[in-house]
Amino acid sequence: MTKPHAELRRALGSFATGVTIVTARDPGADGVAAHDVGLTVNSFSSVSLEPPLVQWCIARRAASFEAFQRASHYAVHVLGADQRELSQRFATHGIDRFAGIELERGPGGLPLLPGCVTRFACRIVERYAGGDHVILLAEVEGFESSELEPLLYLRGAYRRFAQD
């Protein structure tokens, strides 16, 4: 079996996922003021029910990588089928991703986005090296969930569930 980068990326894209936005409050350091960070993520998954653990992976080259390394908590927002634009905004570089959003605040000032299918407030318990990414393992400290239809991602495109 071969694994050229483009072919491997295409093969991995055949696994349908939900779409999330992960946010955190960067406490700042070395002249960097405290600020909110967030990005679109599809590497989110559950790990354990007891204790309640979840994980996601961040690229070492991500603009918010250092901020997530400094953060003690993060929030995972499972996006609804009507939140494609929000997903695209948090995947866009060089913009204020939070502009115009009426945020709620969680523990420690954690930025919480409104209108999501589910939101998890999480405390980071471990960081693991994973090649060109870091895996952020966290304990779920609280969550809220709805019955809204989730946004899906498959083969480089947003999708919706088809009705049976």
N, C-alpha and C positions, 0 to 999 in steps of 0.2 A: 504494500500500500504506500502511496506517495502522500505527501502533505504540503504541497506548495501553499503559501500563505493565502492567496486569493481563493483557491479551491477549498481550503479548510474553513475559511470565513463563510463561504457560501454554504458549505455542508452544515456548519453550526447554526446558520440562519434558518435551517429547515425545522428547527425545534421552536414551536410556537410558545410565546411567553406573554405574560401580562406586561403592562408598562407602569413603571413607578417613577416618582420623583423623590429623591432623598435630600433632605435639608438638614442643616446644623447651624449652630451659633458658634462661629469661630471666636474664641476668647481673645485672639490677637496675641502678638509677641514680637519682640525686637522691632518696635516701631510700627507694627501693623495694628491698626485699631480693630476693636471687636466689630464683627459684621456677620450678616447672614450669608450662607452659601447654599447652593443646591444644584442638582443636575439630574437629567433623565437617566434612568437605569433600568435594564431588563435582566440583570444578573441576580436579582433578589430571590431568596428562597427561605422556607422554613427549615430549621435544623432539629429542634426538639420541642416537645410539649412540656416536659418536666426536667429541668426548668424550661420556661418558654424562651427559646433562642431562635434568632433569625440571622441571616448573613447577606451581604452583597459584596461586590468587588469593585474597586476603583483603580483605574489605570494610573501608574506612577507619573505619567505625562499629563494627567488632567490638571487644569488650571487650579482646581480647588483641592488638589491632593494634600498639600501642606495644611490647609485649614481642617480637613477631616482627620489628619494626623494629630492635630492639637485638640480637637473636640472630644468631649467626654460622652456626648449623647448625639443621637440622630433621630430623625423622624422619617418614616417610610410612608408615602402617599400612593395608594393603589388608584390609578386614574380610571375615570369612567369613560365610556364610549364617546361622550361629547367633549372630552378634554384633549383632543388631538393637538389643538393650537397651544395649549399649556405645555404639553410634552415637547413640542417643537421649540417653544421659547426656552425651556430649560436645557435644550440640546444645542442652543445657539451660543457661539462664543462672542465676547466683546460687547455684551449688552447688560443692562440692569435687569436681571431675570425677575426680580421682585417688584418692579415698577408697576404701580396701579393696582396691586393685589392687596386686599384688606386681610392681612395676616392675623391669625390668632396666635397666642403665645402659650407654649407648654412649659414644663419644668426648666428652670435655668434660662428662660428666654427662647426656648426652642421654637423656630418658626414653623407654624402649621398652616398649610394651604386649605382653603375652604372647598367644599363641594366634591370631595373625593369619595370613592367607593368605600375605602377603608383607610384609616390612619393608625400607625403604630408609633408610640414614643418609646425609644430604646436607649439603654445605657451600654456603651461599648465595654466588652469584657476582655476581648483579645483581638490582636491584629496578627495576621499570618502572611508571610511572603508567599506569593503565588506567581512566579515568573515576572512578567511585566505589570502585574497587578498586586494589590494588597487586599486580602480578605478581611472584612470588618465584621466580627462576630459580636452580637449584642443580645442582651436580655430585654425582652419586652416588658416595660414597666406599666404600660397602659395602652388601650386601643379603643377605637370605635369603628363600627362597620354598618353598612347599609345593604340594601338589595339592588342597588344600581347596577346596570350592565357595565362590565369592565372593558377597557380598551385593550386590544391584543396587538401583537407584533409578530409577523411571519415573513421570511424571505425579503426583508428590507422594506416592508410596507405595513401600515396600520390595517387592522382587520376588526371585524365584529363577529359575534356568534351568529350563526344562521339558525333560524327557528326550525325545529323538527316538524 
